[in-house]
Structures are given as structure tokens and as C-alpha cells.
Amino acid sequence: MCGIVGLHLKNPGLQPRLGELLSQMLEAMTTRGPDSAGIAFYADRDPAPAAPGQERELRYSLRSDEAIDWDLLAERIAAETGQSLRVEPLGSDSAVFVSPPAETSTAQTSTAETSTGEASFLAAVRRVAPQVTVPGFGRSMVVVKDVGAPAAICARYGIPGWGGYQGIGHTRMATESAVTTAHSHPFAPAADLALVHNGSFSNYATIRGRLARQGIRCDTDNDSEVAARLVASRMAEGADLEEGLRTVLKEMDGFFTLLVTTRTQFAVVRDSFACKPAVIAETPDYVAMASEYHALAGLPGITGARVFEPMPEEVHVWSR
């Protein structure tokens, strides 16, 4: 049993309160999973719009269970990759490394160079600091994960003070794998893509083996990571988010509710039996989702919201 929450803001006036609202929602789910928790936050983080032919800054969320000098690590990775990096500490165990935008001549070249830069960075981290994990990366997304109760984790990283336009969170009761930061959710296998999951998959080992034969590597033995990488692989082939989630419905067996986000989208899907709880509330100001209604009860304007449970195999997608 796990708890998942998400908030997609339509009203920019609520963006300064995203961290506050999402922290309250996640704390309400503590009884569904006290082992570990994590949050993926999306915000318009660049101080100025990207210039023509220029991508936005790329942010890598890093985490280490060992004491580490983040500035020194940034220097070593920069020497390995040729990328200049700026360090934004989140705490002694977490930091965000920011890679400035690169100028490119075309959108196609930009995509190729971005992908190469990501691969180079991730490979450098594995070489020079194997004790460090990269919970997520992207233009807009920052990911924080830790072991412990949601309230303590949110307080430790100051999450109630964070602003943004979208976020998802997860509090975990481990059933398929160990209680570690690496095994906690969200799983974020591609730029600005994050997935949280309540339930379990029965054939994830088969799907993981097939992905491995395609050269797609899983970092943990968690069944949820397999679903995340399956979605990412379909989207890398050109599918949209809805098509990626329909691939999960078609190929993965089990009981599940998934909440998945990209830089511009917020999506919910349940399996064909819909036995894992999920409730959605929508107002002109936001779309909110949680495993149980009481996590939504403190949201502004909730009494006037359209509240419903998604039906089996329905894919609900909202876009920014």
C-alpha cells in the first residue's frame, strides 16, 4: 500500500503555494506508506526566456547517502564532460547541478545535442561518484527523495516554500524491493518525465528483461521503475504520453494506479480492475489527484470542485 498525490495548477496565482499545498497532501498520505517519500516539482526556473536557437538550462537532481563536497564533484564532472555547471545545494545529501543552455542552429540539432549532453553527464556521475544517484533531470523538474516520513522529508528540504506550476509526490510502503532512497518514488528515467505508482506489477521482470535486450537499463529492482522506463522508451520512439500509458495497460499485468507527468502534462490511469484507489478534483484553478479524498480536503476551492474516480483503463491527460 502506497499513497500518491499530484497537483497541476491552471491559475498562476497559486504557483507560490505549490510546495505548501503538495506537502500537506503528501503528509495526509503518511498512513499509506511511512517508509520513504519523494516529490517531483516543475517550475519555470530560468530567469529569462531562452534566446532564439537556445535551449533552457538543464537541471540534474543529485542525491548521496554519503557526505560529499558538491562543488568538488561539479568540478570533476565538468572536467569529464566539458560542461560548465552551477551548484544549487538542497542539503548536505542533495543538490541540483545546473548546466547552462547551449546555442544550436536547429531544433533537430538541439534535441540531438541535448540527448548527448545528458548521456555524457550521467555516465560521468557513474564513473567519478558511483555513490551518487541522479533521481531526475530536466528543463523544469527537480526531484527530491529520501527515507522517512513525508512531513520530516518536506521540512528537511524546505519544500513548503517551493513554488511551481505542477508537482507529484509518493509515500511508500515497500512490498517489492528494499527501503532505500533509490527504490523510492518518483522514478524519472527521461528529461522532465516522472512517474509515481500505487500497486504492483506481476510481469515486471519479463518486461525489464525485454527492455534490457533493447539496451534500456534499470537502476533498481523496483517494479515501478520498469513501468517508468517502458513509458520513456515509447515516448523516445515518438509516442505521446497517452500512448505510452496505453502501452503499460497493454503489456504490464497487475493492479495499479499511475500518476505521470511531463514538462507540460499531468496524466492518471488505472488498471482494468481499478482496485487501487484514486480520486481526482478539478476546478478552474487546478487539477488535483490523490489516493484518498482527505488528502484533497484542504485545497482552496475544493468544495466547488468536480470530484470523480477515474474509471478502469481510462487515461486522463491535462496539458499546460
C-alpha positions as CSV (number, residue, x, y, z in Angstrom):
1,M,0.0,0.0,0.0
2,C,1.4,3.4,-1.0
3,G,0.0,6.9,-1.3
4,I,0.3,9.2,-4.4
5,V,-0.6,12.8,-4.8
6,G,-0.4,15.4,-7.6
7,L,-1.3,19.0,-8.3
8,H,-1.4,20.6,-11.7
9,L,-2.0,24.4,-11.4
10,K,-4.0,26.3,-14.0
11,N,-4.0,29.5,-12.1
12,P,-0.6,31.2,-12.0
13,G,-1.6,33.0,-8.8
14,L,-1.4,29.7,-6.9
15,Q,2.2,28.9,-8.0
16,P,3.9,30.3,-4.9
17,R,1.8,27.9,-2.8
18,L,2.6,24.7,-4.8
19,G,5.1,23.4,-2.2
20,E,2.8,24.2,0.7
21,L,-0.2,22.5,-0.8
22,L,1.6,19.5,-2.1
23,S,3.4,19.0,1.3
24,Q,0.0,19.0,3.0
25,M,-1.4,16.5,0.5
26,L,1.6,14.2,0.9
27,E,1.6,14.3,4.7
28,A,-2.1,13.2,4.6
29,M,-1.0,10.0,2.9
30,T,1.5,9.0,5.6
31,T,-0.6,6.2,6.9
32,R,-0.4,4.6,3.4
33,G,3.4,4.5,3.4
34,P,5.8,5.6,6.1
35,D,8.9,4.1,4.7
36,S,10.1,6.8,2.3
37,A,8.8,9.6,0.2
38,G,9.6,11.8,-2.8
39,I,8.4,14.7,-4.8
40,A,8.9,15.9,-8.4
41,F,8.5,19.7,-8.8
42,Y,8.0,21.6,-12.0
43,A,8.7,25.3,-12.3
44,D,9.6,27.9,-14.8
45,R,13.1,28.2,-13.4
46,D,15.1,30.2,-15.9
47,P,15.5,33.9,-15.0
48,A,14.8,34.9,-18.7
49,P,13.3,33.2,-21.7
50,A,15.8,31.3,-23.8
51,A,17.1,33.2,-26.8
52,P,16.2,32.0,-30.3
53,G,18.2,28.9,-31.1
54,Q,19.0,28.3,-27.5
55,E,17.6,25.7,-25.1
56,R,16.7,26.4,-21.4
57,E,19.1,25.4,-18.6
58,L,19.2,21.7,-17.8
59,R,18.9,20.7,-14.1
60,Y,20.2,17.4,-12.7
61,S,18.9,16.4,-9.2
62,L,21.6,14.5,-7.3
63,R,21.5,12.5,-4.1
64,S,24.2,10.8,-1.9
65,D,23.8,8.8,1.2
66,E,27.5,9.6,2.0
67,A,29.0,13.0,2.9
68,I,30.1,14.7,-0.3
69,D,31.6,18.0,-1.5
70,W,29.1,19.0,-4.2
71,D,31.3,21.9,-5.5
72,L,34.3,19.5,-6.0
73,L,32.1,16.9,-7.6
74,A,30.8,19.6,-10.0
75,E,34.3,20.5,-11.0
76,R,35.2,16.8,-11.6
77,I,32.1,16.2,-13.8
78,A,32.8,19.5,-15.7
79,A,36.3,18.3,-16.4
80,E,35.0,14.9,-17.6
81,T,32.2,16.3,-19.8
82,G,33.3,19.8,-20.9
83,Q,30.0,21.2,-19.5
84,S,30.1,24.1,-17.1
85,L,28.0,23.5,-14.1
86,R,26.4,25.6,-11.3
87,V,25.7,24.0,-8.0
88,E,22.4,24.7,-6.1
89,P,22.6,22.9,-2.8
90,L,19.4,21.4,-1.4
91,G,21.1,20.0,1.7
92,S,24.2,18.0,2.7
93,D,22.9,14.9,0.9
94,S,21.2,16.6,-2.1
95,A,22.0,19.2,-4.7
96,V,21.0,20.4,-8.2
97,F,23.6,20.8,-10.8
98,V,22.6,23.3,-13.5
99,S,24.1,23.1,-17.0
100,P,23.7,26.4,-18.9
101,P,21.9,26.3,-22.3
102,A,23.8,25.5,-25.4
103,E,23.3,27.5,-28.6
104,T,22.2,25.4,-31.5
105,S,21.3,26.1,-35.1
106,T,18.1,24.0,-35.4
107,A,15.6,22.3,-33.2
108,Q,16.7,18.9,-34.5
109,T,20.4,19.6,-33.6
110,S,19.2,20.9,-30.3
111,T,17.5,17.6,-29.4
112,A,20.5,15.5,-30.5
113,E,23.0,17.6,-28.6
114,T,20.7,17.7,-25.5
115,S,20.5,13.9,-25.5
116,T,24.2,13.6,-25.9
117,G,24.8,16.0,-23.1
118,E,22.5,14.1,-20.7
119,A,24.2,10.8,-21.5
120,S,27.6,12.3,-21.0
121,F,26.6,13.8,-17.6
122,L,25.0,10.6,-16.3
123,A,28.0,8.5,-17.4
124,A,30.4,10.9,-15.7
125,V,28.5,10.6,-12.5
126,R,28.7,6.8,-12.6
127,R,32.4,7.0,-13.2
128,V,33.6,9.6,-10.7
129,A,31.0,9.2,-8.0
130,P,29.2,5.8,-8.0
131,Q,27.8,6.5,-4.6
132,V,25.7,9.4,-6.1
133,T,22.4,8.8,-7.7
134,V,20.5,11.1,-10.2
135,P,16.8,10.9,-9.2
136,G,15.8,13.1,-12.1
137,F,16.7,15.8,-14.6
138,G,15.1,18.2,-17.0
139,R,14.5,21.8,-18.0
140,S,11.7,22.3,-15.4
141,M,11.8,19.4,-13.0
142,V,13.6,18.9,-9.7
143,V,13.3,15.6,-7.8
144,V,13.8,15.1,-4.1
145,K,13.7,11.6,-2.5
146,D,14.5,10.3,1.0
147,V,13.8,7.7,3.5
148,G,11.4,8.5,6.3
149,A,8.0,10.1,7.0
150,P,6.7,12.7,4.4
151,A,6.4,15.6,6.9
152,A,10.0,15.2,8.0
153,I,11.3,15.0,4.5
154,C,9.3,18.0,3.3
155,A,10.6,20.0,6.3
156,R,14.2,18.9,5.8
157,Y,14.3,20.3,2.3
158,G,12.1,23.3,2.8
159,I,9.6,22.1,0.3
160,P,6.6,24.0,1.7
161,G,8.4,27.2,0.5
162,W,8.9,26.0,-3.1
163,G,6.9,27.4,-5.9
164,G,6.0,26.0,-9.3
165,Y,3.2,25.0,-11.6
166,Q,3.0,21.3,-11.1
167,G,4.1,18.6,-8.8
168,I,3.6,14.9,-7.8
169,G,4.5,13.0,-4.7
170,H,4.6,9.5,-3.3
171,T,4.8,7.9,0.1
172,R,5.9,4.3,0.1
173,M,5.1,1.1,1.9
174,A,7.7,-1.3,0.4
175,T,6.4,-4.6,-1.0
176,E,8.6,-5.5,-4.0
177,S,12.0,-4.1,-3.0
178,A,14.2,-2.6,-0.3
179,V,13.5,0.5,1.7
180,T,16.2,2.9,0.2
181,T,16.2,6.3,-1.4
182,A,17.0,4.7,-4.8
183,H,13.9,2.5,-4.6
184,S,11.5,5.3,-3.5
185,H,9.4,7.2,-6.0
186,P,9.1,9.2,-8.2
187,F,11.0,7.4,-11.0
188,A,12.2,9.8,-13.6
189,P,14.0,8.0,-16.4
190,A,13.9,10.8,-19.0
191,A,14.1,14.6,-19.1
192,D,11.1,16.1,-17.2
193,L,9.3,12.7,-17.1
194,A,8.2,11.4,-13.6
195,L,6.0,8.5,-12.5
196,V,4.5,7.5,-9.1
197,H,2.7,4.2,-8.6
198,N,0.4,2.6,-6.1
199,G,0.0,-1.1,-6.6
200,S,2.2,-3.9,-8.0
201,F,3.1,-5.4,-11.4
202,S,3.3,-9.2,-11.7
203,N,5.3,-9.4,-15.0
204,Y,7.8,-6.6,-14.5
205,A,10.8,-9.0,-14.6
206,T,9.8,-10.1,-18.1
207,I,9.3,-6.5,-19.3
208,R,12.6,-5.5,-17.7
209,G,14.4,-8.3,-19.5
210,R,13.0,-7.2,-22.8
211,L,14.0,-3.6,-22.2
212,A,17.5,-4.7,-21.3
213,R,17.8,-6.5,-24.6
214,Q,16.9,-3.2,-26.2
215,G,19.7,-1.5,-24.3
216,I,17.5,0.1,-21.7
217,R,19.0,-0.2,-18.2
218,C,17.1,-0.2,-14.9
219,D,18.9,1.1,-11.8
220,T,16.9,-0.8,-9.3
221,D,14.8,-4.0,-9.0
222,N,11.6,-1.9,-8.3
223,D,8.6,-2.9,-10.4
224,S,7.6,0.8,-10.7
225,E,10.9,1.7,-12.4
226,V,10.1,-0.8,-15.2
227,A,6.8,0.9,-15.9
228,A,8.5,4.3,-16.0
229,R,11.2,3.1,-18.4
230,L,8.6,1.5,-20.6
231,V,6.7,4.8,-20.9
232,A,10.0,6.6,-21.5
233,S,11.0,4.1,-24.2
234,R,7.7,4.6,-26.1
235,M,8.0,8.3,-25.9
236,A,11.5,8.2,-27.2
237,E,10.1,6.4,-30.2
238,G,7.7,9.3,-30.9
239,A,4.7,8.2,-28.9
240,D,2.9,10.8,-26.8
241,L,2.2,10.4,-23.1
242,E,-1.2,8.9,-23.5
243,E,0.2,6.3,-26.0
244,G,2.9,5.5,-23.5
245,L,0.4,4.8,-20.8
246,R,-1.7,2.7,-23.1
247,T,1.4,0.6,-23.7
248,V,1.6,-0.1,-19.9
249,L,-2.1,-1.1,-20.0
250,K,-1.4,-3.5,-22.8
251,E,1.9,-5.0,-21.8
252,M,2.1,-4.9,-18.0
253,D,-0.1,-7.1,-15.7
254,G,-1.1,-6.2,-12.2
255,F,-3.1,-3.8,-10.1
256,F,-2.1,-0.2,-10.3
257,T,-2.8,3.5,-10.3
258,L,-0.2,5.6,-12.1
259,L,0.3,9.4,-12.0
260,V,2.7,10.5,-14.7
261,T,3.9,14.0,-15.6
262,T,6.0,15.6,-18.3
263,R,7.1,19.2,-18.6
264,T,3.6,20.2,-19.9
265,Q,1.3,17.3,-19.0
266,F,-0.3,15.6,-16.0
267,A,-1.9,12.1,-16.5
268,V,-3.7,9.5,-14.5
269,V,-4.5,5.9,-15.4
270,R,-5.8,2.8,-13.5
271,D,-5.7,-0.9,-14.5
272,S,-8.6,-2.8,-15.9
273,F,-10.0,-3.6,-12.4
274,A,-9.3,-0.2,-10.9
275,C,-8.9,-1.8,-7.5
276,K,-6.2,0.7,-6.3
277,P,-7.9,3.9,-5.0
278,A,-7.7,7.2,-6.9
279,V,-9.7,10.4,-6.7
280,I,-9.5,13.5,-8.9
281,A,-10.7,17.0,-8.2
282,E,-10.8,19.7,-10.9
283,T,-11.6,23.4,-10.5
284,P,-10.8,26.4,-12.8
285,D,-7.7,26.8,-10.7
286,Y,-6.2,23.3,-10.7
287,V,-6.4,19.6,-11.2
288,A,-5.5,17.5,-8.1
289,M,-5.2,13.8,-7.6
290,A,-4.7,11.6,-4.5
291,S,-5.1,8.1,-3.4
292,E,-7.7,9.2,-0.9
293,Y,-10.0,12.2,-0.8
294,H,-8.9,13.5,2.6
295,A,-5.6,14.5,1.0
296,L,-7.5,16.9,-1.2
297,A,-9.8,18.3,1.6
298,G,-7.5,21.2,2.4
299,L,-7.2,22.6,-1.1
300,P,-8.6,26.0,-1.9
301,G,-12.0,25.9,-3.5
302,I,-12.3,22.1,-3.0
303,T,-16.0,22.4,-2.0
304,G,-16.8,23.6,-5.5
305,A,-14.6,21.1,-7.4
306,R,-15.8,18.4,-9.7
307,V,-14.7,15.3,-7.9
308,F,-14.6,11.9,-9.5
309,E,-12.9,8.5,-9.6
310,P,-11.2,7.6,-12.9
311,M,-12.7,4.5,-14.5
312,P,-10.8,1.4,-15.4
313,E,-8.3,1.9,-18.2
314,E,-9.3,5.5,-18.8
315,V,-6.3,7.7,-19.5
316,H,-6.9,11.2,-18.2
317,V,-4.4,13.8,-19.5
318,W,-4.3,17.6,-18.7
319,S,-1.9,19.9,-20.6
320,R,-0.5,23.2,-19.7
